[in-house]
């Protein structure tokens, strides 16, 4: 089981940060999927709003695994 995590952020077309999240390496994909737990992200998706997702930091350890 991998403990690798990332921090990612979603930006609009003007470069405004809309959301910051963390999770497993492919977690950032949810923000543009239309089935996110983030209600606003789903609204952006279905309104065809531009969202750019950038991985801010990777190769982090899951905070739950730190003792």
Buried (B, 14 or more C-beta within 10 A) or exposed (E): EEEEBBBBBBBEEEEEEBBEBBBEBEBBEBBBEEEBEBEEBBEBBEEEEEBEBEEEEEEEEBEEEEE
